[in-house]
Amino acid sequence: MARPKAFDRDAALQAAIEVFWAKGFAGASTDDLTSAMGIGRQSLYDTFGDKRRLYLEALARYNTESVAGHLADLRSGSPATEAIKALLLRFANEPEPRRVRGCMGVNAVCEFGQDPDVLAAARPSHDLLEGELVRLLQAGKADGEVAPSVDARSAARFIAATLAGLKVQAKAGAPAETLREIAGFAVDSLKPR
């Protein structure tokens, strides 16, 4: 009879997220992972497959949780430009130790480039965020708070790229005030002149 697993899978996965987020895929050793997760190597392999499959599952969960926070900002009921500014400032306002880790999703793309598995783990969250930004920008245009000349799809992609850029800047050590200035400039570019 097989022995039941003696650990919380979700807690172990969350611990793996923290290790991968801090060290990246290449920098995270199996020993780092098993130590943080509180499991043995065999349990890691039996439960998650291998380090790469664990990473992809951790990345997918991180992206899902991260975009849920972004969607909450965008669906707050605030006017469009205020909601977008809150989205961009969310990262700038993180405590420095968390901010300088960057974003695990952005870090993954920087580490792996065009790896199809990494891109597949990011795509659903990216699409959800872009769709919500488009909806919000269209509402902002209808309310007169976003310039009528703004193309909602292009602007949504610009905001998503700005958010990713903020995360890279933070990882590179940019101070919070610099990130706030970038966010403000991006939001101001959407407003009627």
Order of alpha helices (4+ residues) and beta strands (2+ residues): alpha-alpha-alpha-alpha-alpha-alpha-alpha-alpha-alpha-alpha
